[in-house]
Amino acid sequence: MNSAKISTASRILFILCGLALILVLFMPIWRIELDAPQYPEGLRLQIYANRIAGDVDIINGLNHYIGMNTLHTEDFIEFKLLPGIIIFFVALFILAAIIGKRKWLYGVFITFVLFGIIAMVDFWRWEYNYGHNLDPNAAIIVPGMAYQPPLIGFKQLLNFGAYSIPDTGGWIFIGAGLVLLFLVITEWRRAKKNISVSIPKPVIIFIGMWISFSSCNSGPEPIKLGKDQCYGCKMTISDQRFGAEIVTTKSKVYKFDDVHCLLEFKKSGTLEPKEIKAIYFSNFSAPHQLMIAEKSLLLKSDQLRSPMNGNIAAFEHAAALKSAQQSFAGNELSWNELDQ
């Protein structure tokens, strides 16, 4: 019967889904990435619940030449509505779990799925208008050409490759939907058989991994050599040994090809100190590894010849630093000394 109570395990998962949705307010939900020969580092457009972020100014400048509308957060009513809708679902999930009736579970699931469908239709409509409503007086006109980005997946637009995929917040939405689907199936089977239905171990593992993924902001991102651009000097990162990153409390990642560039950016005041979640340095001995700045051992030597003459290398272990000093004579530093 739909009026019967759902199990305690289902209630707990219901509440966890609701709490995970809170994170969507602070994380990018969707992203569109553009690759082209003239932009080897790529361009990224990120869509949050309340704004557009990423390389918006560069993309707007490019779109001007082909007659596409420029993108501005204030032009989209969705950014005014979406935060409220997310908060509504958070409250609805928790309320339904407290009430604990199957009909509420089924109702929330149907409502959530309908919202997902409406959101994707609205996104497709925006992409269609964005790619088809072109200025007839644009500098570059290709007869019969439209520039609608893909709803999801890849599409070639002139010499740009466009990738449209969910970002962190989007995957949280998808995960919540999958957990709800599992709960609906479980409770429906339980109602049909009138017996307790245990949660299979693989499902528990999946939910645990999803909750772990959802419960924290994004950490550092791997530096893509020859593709990522230094946010400070705007040069393509070509030597990973001296790489560095700043990760903000809103999960935005700033990448640098030299500690010097990171320090100059930090001093510029672009970010308030409270906005910085963590700072990372590449491990000079293992460049693919990123380490917390405060825990890194630093060596300053003019013989290092880093891209922007910061000439600072980071190490995880004292033994690795001592070994490097045999080739690069210099002084040891701590992050606190460097960040004066």
TAGICOR-V985257 format. One line per field, one symbol per residue. burial: # if it has 16 or more other C-alpha atoms within 10 Angstrom, else .. A space follows every 50 residues. Layout:
burial=???
//
This chain:
burial=....###..##.#######################.....########## .###.#..#...##.####........##..##..##.######.##..# ######.##..#...........#..##.###.#...........##### ##.##.#..##############.###.###.##.###.##......... ......#..##..##.####..#.#.#######.####.########### #############.##.........#.########.#######..##### #..#.##..#######....#..##..#.#.##.......
//
